[in-house]
Amino acid sequence: MALKVIGTRQLRDELATVMDEVSEVSAIIVTHRGVGRAVLMDFERYNGLIDRLEYLEDSIDAGEATREGAIPLGELQSGSSSDL
């Protein structure tokens, strides 16, 4: 998917068209005076990125907990409350 860059003036003038294009490109970078200020992207793509980020953060947390001596849940014996 392509990436598009537009200025705030063009966004304001062509908002309806830009909203139609947002599902066709990976993202639209909005600039103001030549500096990137915002990113527009399809809502489903955004949700997918947030889900992936949360999964990766959980994976990092689990890896850090294991290195600190935590016992992975899969290694706990089921039915034995004395191990908890």
C-alpha positions, 0 to 999 in steps of 0.5 A, spaced: 500 500 500 502 506 498 503 512 503 500 519 501 503 526 504 498 532 504 498 539 507 493 541 511 490 546 506 489 541 501 486 536 507 481 542 508 479 543 501 479 536 499 476 532 505 471 528 502 476 526 497 481 524 502 476 520 506 475 516 500 482 515 499 484 513 506 482 506 505 486 505 498 493 507 501 496 505 508 496 512 511 496 519 509 501 524 513 498 531 514 503 536 514 503 543 516 508 548 513 512 542 511 512 538 518 508 532 519 503 533 524 498 527 523 496 521 520 490 518 517 488 511 516 483 506 515 479 505 522 480 497 521 487 498 519 488 502 526 484 497 530 489 492 527 495 496 529 493 497 536 491 489 537 498 487 534 501 493 539 497 490 545 499 483 543 507 485 543 506 489 549 503 483 553 509 478 550 514 483 552 511 483 559 511 475 560 518 475 557 520 479 563 516 476 568 519 469 566 526 472 567 525 475 574 523 468 576 515 468 575 513 461 573 509 460 567 502 459 567 503 452 563 508 449 568 503 450 574 500 443 576 492 444 575 488 442 581 494 444 586 492 450 590 499 449 594 503 451 588 500 458 588 
